[in-house]
Amino acid sequence: MSGTSTTPGSLREADPFVLPERSLAGVGSRPFGIYIHVPFCATRCGYCDFNTYTAGELGTSASPQSWMEGLRRELDAAAELTGAPAVDTVFVGGGTPSLLGGDGLADVLGAVRASFGLADGAEVTTESNPESTSPEFFDRLRAGGYTRVSLGMQSAAQHVLKVLDRTHTPGRAVAAALEARAAGFEHVNLDLIYGTPGERDEDLDLSLDAVLSAGVDHVSAYALIVEDGTALARKVRRGELPAPDDDVLASRYERIDARLADAGLTWYEVSNWAVSGAECRHNLGYWDGGDWWGAGPGAHSHVGGVRWWNVKHPARYAEQLAAGSLPVGGSEHLTDEDRHLERVMLTARLRTGLPVAELDAGERRSADAVVKDGLLLRDGDHLVLTDRGRLLADAVVRTVLR
């Protein structure tokens, strides 16, 4: 590790994780975000491989209280280590953050404020499960300083939700979105998952009708991925459910894009659509190589070319912080080549496109071939995915980088 290392005085000097001065030098000159991972869920969805735990899985080894104590310690240490730059964006994800309730989420944001402070006009988002929200919940979030809500809808079709092991009723996500708008939230996102086994075109249309009826200004739509180790993967492996079909997924994506575009929501990242000005600034920070500190069990961070991730289990997370150590499970220092590869992979997915100036001569020749194939187009000094290119975004990136 090159450069002089700095550790916060409140942590043990023997702590193995340090950030070099060269990584800390630009902190505050670039947008700085905080991600908070809430690892608690009421039930485990069959498709989910996130770092989440039900009460039965945790037993008495960890609790929201011990997690919150650890979170405050980590945020204090993070502020000391980074110089406490004003935070431009906060994103509380999970898990199911809404299980903390409005007061609990207000406390989470209060902890960020106490350690770092928020920049003027900061974007503050929390994910929420529609079933654990209410008008009172949204009122409390607004009073606590949240500016944006992201609701997990997945589908409006009951049989699709059943395959996904989702517990909310089909109409609840739209009702929750309307409640959030009534509470004063200008920015509300609904998440969709498409390509679930058994989903029909009419099921997707039903979901899109519901999304558009909610009047939200942002929609995220993701193709179902069957992750190893999940209940869904076991059902597919046993032949109880078919695997998602690539041609069907492509057709569904085109259907989503057309319906949302007609309603005034434009794609700004391959899987995200928004009305102008409603793009998620926090996620743009990820895609554009910004700095962020991920706090909570299993959370990932990136500051100045150093990436690290926390230990996953909530009990170990809280124990390490109580003992005076950052709960880092591993880290990597990105080389210039690593950062270039990531820059190409991520910016290529954005509507603003990939800056041609960042490509070397060989990559530009490869990109020219992709332009001729109709998967990229030149927009000034950027390369932007065409409609067909979005369906093959990963292949486009691989071709440019080879």
Salt bridges, closest charged atoms under 4 A:
GLU57 OE1 - ARG44 NH2 3.08
ASP103 OD1 - ARG140 NE 2.59
GLU179 OE1 - ARG172 NH2 2.81
GLU199 OE1 - ARG252 NH1 2.80
ASP201 OD1 - ARG252 NE 3.02
ASP201 OD2 - ARG255 NH1 3.77
GLU202 OE2 - ARG200 NE 3.84
ASP203 OD2 - HIS159 NE2 2.89
ASP203 OD1 - ARG200 NH2 2.89
ASP205 OD1 - ARG255 NE 2.92
ASP205 OD1 - ARG259 NH1 3.85
ASP209 OD1 - ARG259 NH2 2.66
ASP217 OD2 - HIS187 ND1 2.62
GLU240 OE2 - ARG238 NE 2.55
ASP257 OD2 - ARG390 NH2 3.02
GLU269 OE2 - ARG349 NE 2.80
ASP288 OD1 - ARG343 NH1 2.74
ASP291 OD2 - ARG30 NH2 2.64
ASP291 OD1 - HIS302 ND1 3.93
GLU332 OE2 - ARG307 NH1 2.89
GLU342 OE1 - ARG307 NH2 2.60
GLU358 OE1 - ARG343 NE 2.83
GLU363 OE1 - HIS340 NE2 2.91
ASP368 OD1 - ARG378 NH2 2.64
ASP381 OD1 - HIS382 ND1 2.69
ASP387 OD1 - ARG390 NH2 2.86
ASP394 OD1 - ARG349 NH1 3.95
